[in-house]
């Protein structure tokens, strides 16, 4: 009798421990915003298999079944979208329990709905970029967000500014140029930027046709962007040598990989401002930090 009671208590204890361990959202966390990494991860009991339900409706459909690991990657995520997901844990082919439905949203960037974009996942960190082809060039349609240690920063060091990507030190172009963009992509030259500008209507109107078209990010002025090019440029600002951050909402600057031979360590950049339709090239101080768009290798 005592032996039976002991076994019953052990079973009850195990069942109670099992019931208390809920399936949790490891990544993205429930309610996360600005998600740009194509990974879905959860915590659950080992030795089971899992069905992942995933989609843009509150009651997501089955995405993949019979998963052995507690992580699924890569997962393509659209910009400016809200996703829902849940996990069904299975043992011997039967569902043991199901998680709550988790929710997260992606970077709130509005692309040009009349343009065709292609997803690309950076294998270094599983971050997702949407790309656009213009002529024989294929560009990132939003800013690079690769963590180049000690040489890249979110504006004001706030991850909430992830929508703008990272700002990269000019010195990185000298010391780490090949590491900035993923394999098969590169920091474009001044000539490659010029080729793009000529294809989309010329330097006098390039700012207008490249700037993101909503009222969310750019400071209001008489020269509003229309994003006809599909490049979807945001006013990501800059970081100076003090260091101090400035120009958010007003300007964006992109590094080129073309050095200015007259100034040691400097590279040309291209900038667009909220009060003008045109863009211009200038020399960037290597101690300053600007945004980067990657261009696919030919």
CORZI-V976840 format. One record per residue. N is the residue number from 1. PSI is psi in degrees with one decimal (999 if undefined). NEAR is the number of other C-alpha atoms within 12 Angstrom. Layout:
N_PSI_NEAR ; N_PSI_NEAR
//
This chain:
1_-45.1_7 ; 2_-39.4_8 ; 3_-41.3_9 ; 4_-41.5_10 ; 5_-40.3_11 ; 6_-45.8_12 ; 7_-40.2_13 ; 8_-43.8_14 ; 9_-40.1_14 ; 10_-45.1_14 ; 11_-44.8_14 ; 12_-40.1_14 ; 13_-44.5_14 ; 14_-42.7_14 ; 15_-37.8_13 ; 16_-41.4_13 ; 17_-41.8_13 ; 18_-44.1_17 ; 19_-31.2_17 ; 20_-23.3_14 ; 21_93.9_17 ; 22_154.7_23 ; 23_124.0_29 ; 24_157.4_28 ; 25_109.8_29 ; 26_-48.1_22 ; 27_132.0_27 ; 28_153.7_33 ; 29_150.4_24 ; 30_126.8_26 ; 31_4.2_20 ; 32_149.4_23 ; 33_166.1_26 ; 34_34.3_31 ; 35_129.3_40 ; 36_20.0_45 ; 37_128.6_36 ; 38_58.5_30 ; 39_136.4_29 ; 40_120.6_40 ; 41_146.2_29 ; 42_161.6_34 ; 43_132.2_25 ; 44_-178.9_32 ; 45_140.2_26 ; 46_155.6_18 ; 47_4.1_15 ; 48_172.9_25 ; 49_164.5_28 ; 50_144.7_38 ; 51_130.1_35 ; 52_123.2_37 ; 53_130.4_32 ; 54_137.3_31 ; 55_-169.5_28 ; 56_11.4_25 ; 57_152.1_19 ; 58_-20.4_18 ; 59_78.8_18 ; 60_149.4_23 ; 61_163.8_21 ; 62_126.7_21 ; 63_-50.1_24 ; 64_145.4_25 ; 65_161.5_24 ; 66_29.4_25 ; 67_135.3_28 ; 68_-31.0_20 ; 69_164.1_24 ; 70_37.1_30 ; 71_141.3_26 ; 72_127.7_30 ; 73_153.2_24 ; 74_151.2_22 ; 75_125.3_29 ; 76_127.0_29 ; 77_128.3_36 ; 78_154.0_33 ; 79_157.3_36 ; 80_45.5_22 ; 81_154.4_24 ; 82_131.7_29 ; 83_152.1_37 ; 84_144.8_34 ; 85_155.5_41 ; 86_164.7_42 ; 87_134.4_44 ; 88_121.0_37 ; 89_132.5_35 ; 90_146.4_25 ; 91_126.6_19 ; 92_37.4_12 ; 93_-1.8_15 ; 94_143.1_15 ; 95_122.9_18 ; 96_-42.9_22 ; 97_164.6_24 ; 98_140.0_26 ; 99_168.9_28 ; 100_168.3_23 ; 101_123.2_29 ; 102_161.2_35 ; 103_142.1_30 ; 104_163.7_35 ; 105_154.1_29 ; 106_-179.1_32 ; 107_128.3_34 ; 108_66.8_29 ; 109_127.3_37 ; 110_108.4_31 ; 111_171.3_36 ; 112_114.6_30 ; 113_-12.1_19 ; 114_-4.3_13 ; 115_158.3_20 ; 116_126.3_19 ; 117_155.1_26 ; 118_135.5_21 ; 119_143.3_27 ; 120_132.6_36 ; 121_122.1_32 ; 122_115.8_32 ; 123_-14.4_19 ; 124_-33.6_20 ; 125_6.6_22 ; 126_20.8_25 ; 127_145.9_35 ; 128_132.1_37 ; 129_141.9_43 ; 130_132.9_38 ; 131_159.0_34 ; 132_141.5_33 ; 133_129.7_24 ; 134_116.4_28 ; 135_-128.2_15 ; 136_17.3_15 ; 137_145.2_25 ; 138_119.7_33 ; 139_152.2_40 ; 140_135.4_39 ; 141_2.5_42 ; 142_170.0_44 ; 143_149.8_42 ; 144_140.6_45 ; 145_42.2_43 ; 146_132.9_36 ; 147_95.6_26 ; 148_100.5_29 ; 149_129.2_17 ; 150_6.4_17 ; 151_12.4_30 ; 152_147.9_32 ; 153_147.3_37 ; 154_150.1_37 ; 155_129.4_34 ; 156_17.6_24 ; 157_30.1_20 ; 158_123.3_15 ; 159_-19.4_21 ; 160_-16.6_20 ; 161_19.3_28 ; 162_-25.9_33 ; 163_-26.7_37 ; 164_-0.8_46 ; 165_-163.8_44 ; 166_157.5_40 ; 167_132.7_49 ; 168_134.1_50 ; 169_140.5_40 ; 170_-27.3_41 ; 171_-25.1_30 ; 172_-27.1_35 ; 173_-25.4_39 ; 174_-41.3_26 ; 175_-28.7_17 ; 176_29.3_21 ; 177_-44.1_30 ; 178_-16.3_19 ; 179_-9.3_23 ; 180_-56.0_39 ; 181_156.6_37 ; 182_163.4_31 ; 183_134.8_19 ; 184_-1.8_20 ; 185_162.3_27 ; 186_164.0_31 ; 187_121.1_40 ; 188_151.3_37 ; 189_169.9_30 ; 190_-38.2_27 ; 191_-37.3_19 ; 192_-36.8_30 ; 193_-41.6_37 ; 194_-42.0_26 ; 195_-42.9_21 ; 196_-47.9_31 ; 197_-41.9_30 ; 198_-35.1_20 ; 199_-29.1_22 ; 200_11.0_26 ; 201_-0.6_22 ; 202_163.2_22 ; 203_-26.8_26 ; 204_-27.3_19 ; 205_5.1_28 ; 206_-37.1_39 ; 207_-45.1_43 ; 208_-44.9_37 ; 209_-10.9_34 ; 210_-23.8_41 ; 211_140.8_47 ; 212_141.5_39 ; 213_-5.7_32 ; 214_176.6_21 ; 215_13.6_20 ; 216_-39.9_18 ; 217_-44.9_31 ; 218_137.1_35 ; 219_142.3_28 ; 220_138.2_19 ; 221_179.5_17 ; 222_-13.5_13 ; 223_87.7_24 ; 224_140.1_31 ; 225_152.8_38 ; 226_-8.5_28 ; 227_32.8_30 ; 228_-28.7_29 ; 229_-22.1_37 ; 230_2.6_38 ; 231_-24.3_43 ; 232_52.6_44 ; 233_131.2_51 ; 234_153.5_48 ; 235_80.4_42 ; 236_-3.1_45 ; 237_-156.7_40 ; 238_171.3_43 ; 239_126.5_35 ; 240_-171.1_24 ; 241_-3.5_18 ; 242_-46.5_11 ; 243_145.8_16 ; 244_146.5_20 ; 245_143.6_24 ; 246_170.2_25 ; 247_8.6_27 ; 248_132.7_30 ; 249_-12.7_30 ; 250_-41.1_27 ; 251_156.6_34 ; 252_144.6_44 ; 253_134.7_45 ; 254_130.6_48 ; 255_143.2_47 ; 256_167.3_38 ; 257_14.3_38 ; 258_115.5_32 ; 259_150.3_28 ; 260_108.2_24 ; 261_-17.4_11 ; 262_-17.8_11 ; 263_117.2_14 ; 264_128.7_17 ; 265_1.9_24 ; 266_152.7_28 ; 267_152.6_38 ; 268_148.8_36 ; 269_164.9_40 ; 270_137.3_37 ; 271_153.4_39 ; 272_138.8_42 ; 273_161.8_37 ; 274_-18.2_35 ; 275_13.7_22 ; 276_151.7_28 ; 277_-25.2_28 ; 278_163.0_27 ; 279_164.6_33 ; 280_154.8_27 ; 281_143.6_26 ; 282_172.0_21 ; 283_128.3_30 ; 284_132.5_36 ; 285_130.5_29 ; 286_-17.7_30 ; 287_-5.0_28 ; 288_164.2_36 ; 289_132.3_41 ; 290_176.5_50 ; 291_168.1_50 ; 292_135.7_49 ; 293_134.6_46 ; 294_147.0_42 ; 295_136.9_39 ; 296_139.6_26 ; 297_148.5_18 ; 298_999_12
//
